[in-house]
Structures are given as C-alpha cells and as structure tokens.
C-alpha cells in the first residue's frame, strides 16, 4: 500500500514538472533549484549555460521520465 501512495505522489510530481516546463515563466525556470553537493554544482552549471528552450525540453523530458517510471512501478505492484 505504501508503494502505491509513493508512486502516485511521484507521478503527480512528474506531471507538475511537465506542466511547469510548458507554462512556467522564463525567470522561474532559470532560477530553479540550489546545488547541495559537487555533482549538483556541475549539473547546475551545465543547466545555467543552456538556452531557455533547451531547459524547457529537458524539464519536460525529466517529468515524463518520472511519470512513466512511477506509473510502471504502480501498475507492476497492482
């Protein structure tokens, strides 16, 4: 039961990330997140160097991957 609720929460998070990538303002997308370790710093540097259209595509792909992955987990546990 716990895995199902966990999966539903992350499916909704993935859908929110996809919604934000489509309807979010450029300023909001540019200022997303703060790095907490060395790998995050490197990823944020790469993210900051990309144009906003590429950032939106990456955010949409990440949200889609999260939603599909957790939907698979949800139905696998059904």
N, CA, C and O atoms as a CHARMM CRD file, in Angstrom:
* protein
*
  312
    1    1 UNK  N      0.81800  -1.19600   0.00000 PROA 1      0.00000
    2    1 UNK  CA     0.00000   0.00000   0.00000 PROA 1      0.00000
    3    1 UNK  C      0.86100   1.25900   0.00000 PROA 1      0.00000
    4    1 UNK  O      0.54100   2.23800  -0.67500 PROA 1      0.00000
    5    2 UNK  N      1.96000   1.23100   0.76400 PROA 2      0.00000
    6    2 UNK  CA     2.83500   2.39100   0.85000 PROA 2      0.00000
    7    2 UNK  C      3.48800   2.71500  -0.47500 PROA 2      0.00000
    8    2 UNK  O      3.67000   3.88400  -0.81600 PROA 2      0.00000
    9    3 UNK  N      3.84900   1.65900  -1.24000 PROA 3      0.00000
   10    3 UNK  CA     4.47300   1.88900  -2.54200 PROA 3      0.00000
   11    3 UNK  C      3.49800   2.52100  -3.53200 PROA 3      0.00000
   12    3 UNK  O      3.89800   3.31300  -4.38500 PROA 3      0.00000
   13    4 UNK  N      2.24100   2.17400  -3.41800 PROA 4      0.00000
   14    4 UNK  CA     1.24200   2.74700  -4.32000 PROA 4      0.00000
   15    4 UNK  C      1.06900   4.23900  -4.05900 PROA 4      0.00000
   16    4 UNK  O      1.00700   5.03300  -4.99800 PROA 4      0.00000
   17    5 UNK  N      0.99100   4.61900  -2.79800 PROA 5      0.00000
   18    5 UNK  CA     0.85600   6.03100  -2.45400 PROA 5      0.00000
   19    5 UNK  C      2.11100   6.79000  -2.87000 PROA 5      0.00000
   20    5 UNK  O      2.02600   7.89000  -3.41700 PROA 5      0.00000
   21    6 UNK  N      3.27700   6.19800  -2.60800 PROA 6      0.00000
   22    6 UNK  CA     4.55100   6.78700  -3.01000 PROA 6      0.00000
   23    6 UNK  C      4.59900   6.97500  -4.52400 PROA 6      0.00000
   24    6 UNK  O      5.04400   8.01900  -5.00200 PROA 6      0.00000
   25    7 UNK  N      4.15100   5.98200  -5.28000 PROA 7      0.00000
   26    7 UNK  CA     4.13400   6.06900  -6.73800 PROA 7      0.00000
   27    7 UNK  C      3.18800   7.16100  -7.21600 PROA 7      0.00000
   28    7 UNK  O      3.53000   7.92000  -8.12300 PROA 7      0.00000
   29    8 UNK  N      2.01500   7.25000  -6.62400 PROA 8      0.00000
   30    8 UNK  CA     1.04500   8.27000  -7.01600 PROA 8      0.00000
   31    8 UNK  C      1.60100   9.67100  -6.75000 PROA 8      0.00000
   32    8 UNK  O      1.41200  10.57400  -7.56500 PROA 8      0.00000
   33    9 UNK  N      2.27800   9.85700  -5.62500 PROA 9      0.00000
   34    9 UNK  CA     2.87000  11.15900  -5.30900 PROA 9      0.00000
   35    9 UNK  C      3.91400  11.53500  -6.35000 PROA 9      0.00000
   36    9 UNK  O      3.95200  12.67900  -6.80400 PROA 9      0.00000
   37   10 UNK  N      4.76300  10.58500  -6.73200 PROA 10     0.00000
   38   10 UNK  CA     5.79700  10.90200  -7.70600 PROA 10     0.00000
   39   10 UNK  C      5.25000  11.03100  -9.12000 PROA 10     0.00000
   40   10 UNK  O      5.81100  11.77300  -9.92500 PROA 10     0.00000
   41   11 UNK  N      4.18300  10.33700  -9.43800 PROA 11     0.00000
   42   11 UNK  CA     3.52400  10.54900 -10.73900 PROA 11     0.00000
   43   11 UNK  C      3.01100  11.98400 -10.81400 PROA 11     0.00000
   44   11 UNK  O      3.17900  12.65700 -11.83200 PROA 11     0.00000
   45   12 UNK  N      2.39100  12.44600  -9.74000 PROA 12     0.00000
   46   12 UNK  CA     1.90200  13.82600  -9.69900 PROA 12     0.00000
   47   12 UNK  C      3.05000  14.82900  -9.75800 PROA 12     0.00000
   48   12 UNK  O      2.92000  15.88000 -10.38500 PROA 12     0.00000
   49   13 UNK  N      4.17000  14.51800  -9.11300 PROA 13     0.00000
   50   13 UNK  CA     5.33600  15.39700  -9.18700 PROA 13     0.00000
   51   13 UNK  C      5.86600  15.47200 -10.62200 PROA 13     0.00000
   52   13 UNK  O      6.22600  16.55000 -11.09300 PROA 13     0.00000
   53   14 UNK  N      5.91400  14.34600 -11.30800 PROA 14     0.00000
   54   14 UNK  CA     6.34700  14.33900 -12.70600 PROA 14     0.00000
   55   14 UNK  C      5.41900  15.14200 -13.58300 PROA 14     0.00000
   56   14 UNK  O      5.87500  15.86200 -14.47100 PROA 14     0.00000
   57   15 UNK  N      4.11900  15.03100 -13.35100 PROA 15     0.00000
   58   15 UNK  CA     3.15500  15.82200 -14.12000 PROA 15     0.00000
   59   15 UNK  C      3.32400  17.31400 -13.83000 PROA 15     0.00000
   60   15 UNK  O      3.19200  18.13800 -14.73500 PROA 15     0.00000
   61   16 UNK  N      3.61200  17.66500 -12.58000 PROA 16     0.00000
   62   16 UNK  CA     3.84800  19.06800 -12.24300 PROA 16     0.00000
   63   16 UNK  C      5.09000  19.60200 -12.94700 PROA 16     0.00000
   64   16 UNK  O      5.08000  20.73000 -13.44100 PROA 16     0.00000
   65   17 UNK  N      6.16200  18.80600 -12.99900 PROA 17     0.00000
   66   17 UNK  CA     7.37600  19.23900 -13.68500 PROA 17     0.00000
   67   17 UNK  C      7.09200  19.45500 -15.17000 PROA 17     0.00000
   68   17 UNK  O      7.58600  20.41800 -15.75600 PROA 17     0.00000
   69   18 UNK  N      6.30300  18.57200 -15.78900 PROA 18     0.00000
   70   18 UNK  CA     5.94900  18.75500 -17.19300 PROA 18     0.00000
   71   18 UNK  C      5.09900  20.01000 -17.36800 PROA 18     0.00000
   72   18 UNK  O      5.30400  20.76000 -18.32300 PROA 18     0.00000
   73   19 UNK  N      4.14600  20.25100 -16.46000 PROA 19     0.00000
   74   19 UNK  CA     3.31000  21.44500 -16.53800 PROA 19     0.00000
   75   19 UNK  C      4.16300  22.70000 -16.38800 PROA 19     0.00000
   76   19 UNK  O      3.97100  23.67800 -17.11000 PROA 19     0.00000
   77   20 UNK  N      5.10400  22.66700 -15.45000 PROA 20     0.00000
   78   20 UNK  CA     5.97400  23.82000 -15.21700 PROA 20     0.00000
   79   20 UNK  C      6.86800  24.09300 -16.42600 PROA 20     0.00000
   80   20 UNK  O      7.14000  25.25000 -16.74400 PROA 20     0.00000
   81   21 UNK  N      7.32700  23.03900 -17.10100 PROA 21     0.00000
   82   21 UNK  CA     8.18900  23.25200 -18.26400 PROA 21     0.00000
   83   21 UNK  C      7.42700  23.88300 -19.41900 PROA 21     0.00000
   84   21 UNK  O      8.01700  24.59400 -20.23200 PROA 21     0.00000
   85   22 UNK  N      6.13000  23.63500 -19.50200 PROA 22     0.00000
   86   22 UNK  CA     5.33000  24.20500 -20.58800 PROA 22     0.00000
   87   22 UNK  C      4.83200  25.60300 -20.23500 PROA 22     0.00000
   88   22 UNK  O      4.94200  26.52300 -21.04500 PROA 22     0.00000
   89   23 UNK  N      4.29500  25.76600 -19.04900 PROA 23     0.00000
   90   23 UNK  CA     3.63600  27.01400 -18.68200 PROA 23     0.00000
   91   23 UNK  C      4.43800  27.92300 -17.74900 PROA 23     0.00000
   92   23 UNK  O      3.98700  29.02200 -17.42600 PROA 23     0.00000
   93   24 UNK  N      5.61600  27.48100 -17.31400 PROA 24     0.00000
   94   24 UNK  CA     6.41600  28.29300 -16.39500 PROA 24     0.00000
   95   24 UNK  C      7.04700  29.49100 -17.08800 PROA 24     0.00000
   96   24 UNK  O      7.31700  29.45900 -18.28900 PROA 24     0.00000
   97   25 UNK  N      7.27600  30.54000 -16.32200 PROA 25     0.00000
   98   25 UNK  CA     7.92300  31.73500 -16.85600 PROA 25     0.00000
   99   25 UNK  C      9.41900  31.47500 -17.01500 PROA 25     0.00000
  100   25 UNK  O      9.99000  30.63800 -16.31600 PROA 25     0.00000
  101   26 UNK  N     10.04400  32.19500 -17.93600 PROA 26     0.00000
  102   26 UNK  CA    11.47500  32.01000 -18.17500 PROA 26     0.00000
  103   26 UNK  C     12.29100  32.27600 -16.91100 PROA 26     0.00000
  104   26 UNK  O     13.25300  31.56100 -16.62700 PROA 26     0.00000
  105   27 UNK  N     11.91000  33.29500 -16.16000 PROA 27     0.00000
  106   27 UNK  CA    12.64900  33.62800 -14.94700 PROA 27     0.00000
  107   27 UNK  C     12.53300  32.50600 -13.91600 PROA 27     0.00000
  108   27 UNK  O     13.51100  32.17000 -13.24800 PROA 27     0.00000
  109   28 UNK  N     11.34800  31.93400 -13.78900 PROA 28     0.00000
  110   28 UNK  CA    11.15300  30.83200 -12.85100 PROA 28     0.00000
  111   28 UNK  C     11.92700  29.59300 -13.24000 PROA 28     0.00000
  112   28 UNK  O     12.45300  28.89300 -12.37500 PROA 28     0.00000
  113   29 UNK  N     12.00300  29.31200 -14.52700 PROA 29     0.00000
  114   29 UNK  CA    12.73900  28.13800 -14.99400 PROA 29     0.00000
  115   29 UNK  C     14.23600  28.36200 -14.83900 PROA 29     0.00000
  116   29 UNK  O     14.97600  27.42600 -14.53600 PROA 29     0.00000
  117   30 UNK  N     14.68600  29.59900 -15.04500 PROA 30     0.00000
  118   30 UNK  CA    16.11400  29.89500 -14.94200 PROA 30     0.00000
  119   30 UNK  C     16.60200  29.80100 -13.50700 PROA 30     0.00000
  120   30 UNK  O     17.74800  29.41200 -13.27900 PROA 30     0.00000
  121   31 UNK  N     15.77500  30.14200 -12.54000 PROA 31     0.00000
  122   31 UNK  CA    16.19600  30.19200 -11.14400 PROA 31     0.00000
  123   31 UNK  C     15.80600  28.94800 -10.35300 PROA 31     0.00000
  124   31 UNK  O     15.68800  29.01400  -9.12900 PROA 31     0.00000
  125   32 UNK  N     15.60600  27.83500 -11.01300 PROA 32     0.00000
  126   32 UNK  CA    15.14400  26.63000 -10.33000 PROA 32     0.00000
  127   32 UNK  C     16.28300  25.97700  -9.55000 PROA 32     0.00000
  128   32 UNK  O     17.37600  25.79800 -10.08800 PROA 32     0.00000
  129   33 UNK  N     16.04300  25.62500  -8.30900 PROA 33     0.00000
  130   33 UNK  CA    16.93800  24.81200  -7.50700 PROA 33     0.00000
  131   33 UNK  C     18.19700  25.49400  -7.00100 PROA 33     0.00000
  132   33 UNK  O     18.63800  26.51100  -7.53600 PROA 33     0.00000
  133   34 UNK  N     18.77000  24.89900  -5.94100 PROA 34     0.00000
  134   34 UNK  CA    20.06000  25.31400  -5.41700 PROA 34     0.00000
  135   34 UNK  C     20.90900  24.06600  -5.23700 PROA 34     0.00000
  136   34 UNK  O     20.43300  23.07100  -4.69200 PROA 34     0.00000
  137   35 UNK  N     22.16500  24.10300  -5.68800 PROA 35     0.00000
  138   35 UNK  CA    23.01600  22.91600  -5.57700 PROA 35     0.00000
  139   35 UNK  C     23.41700  22.63100  -4.13500 PROA 35     0.00000
  140   35 UNK  O     23.64400  23.55300  -3.35200 PROA 35     0.00000
  141   36 UNK  N     23.50100  21.34900  -3.79100 PROA 36     0.00000
  142   36 UNK  CA    23.86500  20.97200  -2.43200 PROA 36     0.00000
  143   36 UNK  C     25.15800  20.17400  -2.36500 PROA 36     0.00000
  144   36 UNK  O     25.73900  20.05600  -1.28600 PROA 36     0.00000
  145   37 UNK  N     25.63300  19.61800  -3.48700 PROA 37     0.00000
  146   37 UNK  CA    26.90100  18.90300  -3.48200 PROA 37     0.00000
  147   37 UNK  C     27.61800  19.14200  -4.81200 PROA 37     0.00000
  148   37 UNK  O     27.11400  19.87300  -5.66400 PROA 37     0.00000
  149   38 UNK  N     28.77100  18.53900  -4.99100 PROA 38     0.00000
  150   38 UNK  CA    29.61400  18.80900  -6.15200 PROA 38     0.00000
  151   38 UNK  C     28.94200  18.42300  -7.46800 PROA 38     0.00000
  152   38 UNK  O     29.04000  19.16000  -8.45000 PROA 38     0.00000
  153   39 UNK  N     28.27200  17.29200  -7.49900 PROA 39     0.00000
  154   39 UNK  CA    27.59300  16.85800  -8.72900 PROA 39     0.00000
  155   39 UNK  C     26.47500  17.82200  -9.07800 PROA 39     0.00000
  156   39 UNK  O     26.28200  18.15200 -10.24900 PROA 39     0.00000
  157   40 UNK  N     25.73500  18.27900  -8.07400 PROA 40     0.00000
  158   40 UNK  CA    24.68200  19.27300  -8.32300 PROA 40     0.00000
  159   40 UNK  C     25.25400  20.57100  -8.87500 PROA 40     0.00000
  160   40 UNK  O     24.64300  21.20700  -9.73300 PROA 40     0.00000
  161   41 UNK  N     26.43000  20.96700  -8.38300 PROA 41     0.00000
  162   41 UNK  CA    27.06000  22.19600  -8.88000 PROA 41     0.00000
  163   41 UNK  C     27.39000  22.05900 -10.35500 PROA 41     0.00000
  164   41 UNK  O     27.13600  22.97700 -11.13400 PROA 41     0.00000
  165   42 UNK  N     27.95000  20.92800 -10.74500 PROA 42     0.00000
  166   42 UNK  CA    28.29300  20.70200 -12.15200 PROA 42     0.00000
  167   42 UNK  C     27.03700  20.67200 -13.01200 PROA 42     0.00000
  168   42 UNK  O     27.00000  21.29600 -14.07300 PROA 42     0.00000
  169   43 UNK  N     26.00500  19.95300 -12.56900 PROA 43     0.00000
  170   43 UNK  CA    24.76000  19.88900 -13.33700 PROA 43     0.00000
  171   43 UNK  C     24.09300  21.25500 -13.43900 PROA 43     0.00000
  172   43 UNK  O     23.55400  21.59100 -14.49300 PROA 43     0.00000
  173   44 UNK  N     24.11600  22.05000 -12.37500 PROA 44     0.00000
  174   44 UNK  CA    23.51800  23.37400 -12.42200 PROA 44     0.00000
  175   44 UNK  C     24.30500  24.31300 -13.33400 PROA 44     0.00000
  176   44 UNK  O     23.71600  25.18100 -13.97700 PROA 44     0.00000
  177   45 UNK  N     25.64300  24.14800 -13.39900 PROA 45     0.00000
  178   45 UNK  CA    26.43900  24.96300 -14.31600 PROA 45     0.00000
  179   45 UNK  C     26.06500  24.65400 -15.75400 PROA 45     0.00000
  180   45 UNK  O     25.91600  25.56500 -16.56800 PROA 45     0.00000
  181   46 UNK  N     25.91300  23.37200 -16.07400 PROA 46     0.00000
  182   46 UNK  CA    25.50200  22.98200 -17.42200 PROA 46     0.00000
  183   46 UNK  C     24.10300  23.51200 -17.70200 PROA 46     0.00000
  184   46 UNK  O     23.83500  24.03100 -18.78600 PROA 46     0.00000
  185   47 UNK  N     23.21200  23.38200 -16.72100 PROA 47     0.00000
  186   47 UNK  CA    21.82800  23.83200 -16.88400 PROA 47     0.00000
  187   47 UNK  C     21.76200  25.34100 -17.10400 PROA 47     0.00000
  188   47 UNK  O     20.98200  25.81000 -17.93300 PROA 47     0.00000
  189   48 UNK  N     22.57600  26.11000 -16.36800 PROA 48     0.00000
  190   48 UNK  CA    22.55100  27.57100 -16.49100 PROA 48     0.00000
  191   48 UNK  C     23.10500  28.03700 -17.84100 PROA 48     0.00000
  192   48 UNK  O     22.72700  29.10400 -18.32500 PROA 48     0.00000
  193   49 UNK  N     23.98900  27.25700 -18.44900 PROA 49     0.00000
  194   49 UNK  CA    24.58500  27.66000 -19.71700 PROA 49     0.00000
  195   49 UNK  C     23.66600  27.40300 -20.91500 PROA 49     0.00000
  196   49 UNK  O     23.87200  27.97500 -21.98500 PROA 49     0.00000
  197   50 UNK  N     22.66800  26.55700 -20.74300 PROA 50     0.00000
  198   50 UNK  CA    21.78100  26.21900 -21.85900 PROA 50     0.00000
  199   50 UNK  C     20.74600  27.31900 -22.09500 PROA 50     0.00000
  200   50 UNK  O     20.34600  28.00700 -21.15600 PROA 50     0.00000
  201   51 UNK  N     20.31200  27.48600 -23.34400 PROA 51     0.00000
  202   51 UNK  CA    19.21600  28.43000 -23.60300 PROA 51     0.00000
  203   51 UNK  C     17.89800  27.94600 -22.99000 PROA 51     0.00000
  204   51 UNK  O     17.73800  26.76200 -22.69500 PROA 51     0.00000
  205   52 UNK  N     16.96600  28.87000 -22.80600 PROA 52     0.00000
  206   52 UNK  CA    15.73400  28.53700 -22.08100 PROA 52     0.00000
  207   52 UNK  C     14.89200  27.48900 -22.80400 PROA 52     0.00000
  208   52 UNK  O     14.21800  26.69900 -22.14300 PROA 52     0.00000
  209   53 UNK  N     14.90700  27.45500 -24.13900 PROA 53     0.00000
  210   53 UNK  CA    14.12600  26.44000 -24.85400 PROA 53     0.00000
  211   53 UNK  C     14.65200  25.03200 -24.56800 PROA 53     0.00000
  212   53 UNK  O     13.87100  24.09500 -24.40300 PROA 53     0.00000
  213   54 UNK  N     15.97100  24.89100 -24.51100 PROA 54     0.00000
  214   54 UNK  CA    16.56100  23.58200 -24.20100 PROA 54     0.00000
  215   54 UNK  C     16.25000  23.20100 -22.75800 PROA 54     0.00000
  216   54 UNK  O     15.99600  22.03100 -22.47100 PROA 54     0.00000
  217   55 UNK  N     16.26700  24.17400 -21.84200 PROA 55     0.00000
  218   55 UNK  CA    15.90700  23.89500 -20.44400 PROA 55     0.00000
  219   55 UNK  C     14.47900  23.37200 -20.34500 PROA 55     0.00000
  220   55 UNK  O     14.20200  22.42800 -19.60500 PROA 55     0.00000
  221   56 UNK  N     13.57200  23.99800 -21.10400 PROA 56     0.00000
  222   56 UNK  CA    12.17800  23.54300 -21.07400 PROA 56     0.00000
  223   56 UNK  C     12.06000  22.11700 -21.59400 PROA 56     0.00000
  224   56 UNK  O     11.30600  21.31700 -21.04000 PROA 56     0.00000
  225   57 UNK  N     12.78900  21.79400 -22.64500 PROA 57     0.00000
  226   57 UNK  CA    12.75800  20.43400 -23.19700 PROA 57     0.00000
  227   57 UNK  C     13.31500  19.44600 -22.18100 PROA 57     0.00000
  228   57 UNK  O     12.74600  18.37000 -21.99400 PROA 57     0.00000
  229   58 UNK  N     14.42400  19.79500 -21.51700 PROA 58     0.00000
  230   58 UNK  CA    14.99800  18.90500 -20.50300 PROA 58     0.00000
  231   58 UNK  C     14.05400  18.70300 -19.32100 PROA 58     0.00000
  232   58 UNK  O     13.91100  17.58500 -18.82600 PROA 58     0.00000
  233   59 UNK  N     13.40600  19.78400 -18.86400 PROA 59     0.00000
  234   59 UNK  CA    12.45100  19.65400 -17.76300 PROA 59     0.00000
  235   59 UNK  C     11.27300  18.76900 -18.15700 PROA 59     0.00000
  236   59 UNK  O     10.82300  17.93700 -17.36900 PROA 59     0.00000
  237   60 UNK  N     10.77300  18.95400 -19.38900 PROA 60     0.00000
  238   60 UNK  CA     9.65300  18.13900 -19.83900 PROA 60     0.00000
  239   60 UNK  C     10.06800  16.66900 -19.91300 PROA 60     0.00000
  240   60 UNK  O      9.31600  15.79000 -19.49200 PROA 60     0.00000
  241   61 UNK  N     11.26300  16.40000 -20.44800 PROA 61     0.00000
  242   61 UNK  CA    11.73800  15.01500 -20.55200 PROA 61     0.00000
  243   61 UNK  C     11.92800  14.39600 -19.17000 PROA 61     0.00000
  244   61 UNK  O     11.62200  13.22000 -18.97100 PROA 61     0.00000
  245   62 UNK  N     12.42800  15.17700 -18.21600 PROA 62     0.00000
  246   62 UNK  CA    12.60300  14.66600 -16.86600 PROA 62     0.00000
  247   62 UNK  C     11.25200  14.34700 -16.22300 PROA 62     0.00000
  248   62 UNK  O     11.09700  13.30000 -15.59500 PROA 62     0.00000
  249   63 UNK  N     10.27700  15.24400 -16.37700 PROA 63     0.00000
  250   63 UNK  CA     8.94300  14.99100 -15.83200 PROA 63     0.00000
  251   63 UNK  C      8.28300  13.78600 -16.47600 PROA 63     0.00000
  252   63 UNK  O      7.61700  13.00000 -15.80200 PROA 63     0.00000
  253   64 UNK  N      8.46900  13.64200 -17.78700 PROA 64     0.00000
  254   64 UNK  CA     7.90300  12.49300 -18.48900 PROA 64     0.00000
  255   64 UNK  C      8.53900  11.19700 -18.00800 PROA 64     0.00000
  256   64 UNK  O      7.84300  10.20300 -17.79700 PROA 64     0.00000
  257   65 UNK  N      9.86100  11.20200 -17.83200 PROA 65     0.00000
  258   65 UNK  CA    10.55200  10.00400 -17.35200 PROA 65     0.00000
  259   65 UNK  C     10.09500   9.63400 -15.93800 PROA 65     0.00000
  260   65 UNK  O      9.88900   8.45700 -15.63900 PROA 65     0.00000
  261   66 UNK  N      9.93900  10.63000 -15.07600 PROA 66     0.00000
  262   66 UNK  CA     9.47300  10.35900 -13.71000 PROA 66     0.00000
  263   66 UNK  C      8.06500   9.77800 -13.74600 PROA 66     0.00000
  264   66 UNK  O      7.78600   8.79100 -13.06600 PROA 66     0.00000
  265   67 UNK  N      7.18400  10.37500 -14.52400 PROA 67     0.00000
  266   67 UNK  CA     5.79400   9.89900 -14.58500 PROA 67     0.00000
  267   67 UNK  C      5.70900   8.49000 -15.15500 PROA 67     0.00000
  268   67 UNK  O      4.99900   7.64400 -14.61200 PROA 67     0.00000
  269   68 UNK  N      6.41900   8.23300 -16.23500 PROA 68     0.00000
  270   68 UNK  CA     6.37400   6.90400 -16.85100 PROA 68     0.00000
  271   68 UNK  C      6.98600   5.86400 -15.92200 PROA 68     0.00000
  272   68 UNK  O      6.44600   4.77000 -15.76400 PROA 68     0.00000
  273   69 UNK  N      8.12000   6.21000 -15.30300 PROA 69     0.00000
  274   69 UNK  CA     8.77100   5.25400 -14.40400 PROA 69     0.00000
  275   69 UNK  C      7.90700   4.86800 -13.22200 PROA 69     0.00000
  276   69 UNK  O      7.79500   3.68900 -12.88900 PROA 69     0.00000
  277   70 UNK  N      7.30300   5.84400 -12.59200 PROA 70     0.00000
  278   70 UNK  CA     6.49000   5.53700 -11.41900 PROA 70     0.00000
  279   70 UNK  C      5.12200   4.97100 -11.79700 PROA 70     0.00000
  280   70 UNK  O      4.50600   4.26900 -10.99500 PROA 70     0.00000
  281   71 UNK  N      4.64300   5.26000 -12.99500 PROA 71     0.00000
  282   71 UNK  CA     3.42700   4.58700 -13.46700 PROA 71     0.00000
  283   71 UNK  C      3.70100   3.10800 -13.68000 PROA 71     0.00000
  284   71 UNK  O      2.86300   2.26500 -13.36000 PROA 71     0.00000
  285   72 UNK  N      4.86900   2.79200 -14.22000 PROA 72     0.00000
  286   72 UNK  CA     5.26000   1.39100 -14.39300 PROA 72     0.00000
  287   72 UNK  C      5.34900   0.68900 -13.04000 PROA 72     0.00000
  288   72 UNK  O      4.86600  -0.43300 -12.88500 PROA 72     0.00000
  289   73 UNK  N      5.96700   1.35200 -12.06100 PROA 73     0.00000
  290   73 UNK  CA     6.06800   0.76800 -10.72900 PROA 73     0.00000
  291   73 UNK  C      4.68000   0.58200 -10.12000 PROA 73     0.00000
  292   73 UNK  O      4.40900  -0.44000  -9.49000 PROA 73     0.00000
  293   74 UNK  N      3.80200   1.57000 -10.30700 PROA 74     0.00000
  294   74 UNK  CA     2.45200   1.50000  -9.76700 PROA 74     0.00000
  295   74 UNK  C      1.69500   0.29700 -10.31300 PROA 74     0.00000
  296   74 UNK  O      1.08400  -0.45700  -9.55500 PROA 74     0.00000
  297   75 UNK  N      1.73800   0.11700 -11.65000 PROA 75     0.00000
  298   75 UNK  CA     0.99700  -0.99800 -12.24900 PROA 75     0.00000
  299   75 UNK  C      1.69700  -2.32900 -12.04500 PROA 75     0.00000
  300   75 UNK  O      1.04700  -3.37400 -12.05900 PROA 75     0.00000
  301   76 UNK  N      3.00800  -2.31300 -11.85500 PROA 76     0.00000
  302   76 UNK  CA     3.73700  -3.55000 -11.56800 PROA 76     0.00000
  303   76 UNK  C      3.32800  -4.09600 -10.20100 PROA 76     0.00000
  304   76 UNK  O      3.28300  -5.30900  -9.99500 PROA 76     0.00000
  305   77 UNK  N      3.03000  -3.18600  -9.26900 PROA 77     0.00000
  306   77 UNK  CA     2.63900  -3.61700  -7.91400 PROA 77     0.00000
  307   77 UNK  C      1.14600  -3.90500  -7.80000 PROA 77     0.00000
  308   77 UNK  O      0.70400  -4.41600  -6.77100 PROA 77     0.00000
  309   78 UNK  N      0.37600  -3.59800  -8.80300 PROA 78     0.00000
  310   78 UNK  CA    -1.07600  -3.75900  -8.75900 PROA 78     0.00000
  311   78 UNK  C     -1.38600  -5.17100  -8.55100 PROA 78     0.00000
  312   78 UNK  O     -2.55800  -5.54100  -8.48000 PROA 78     0.00000
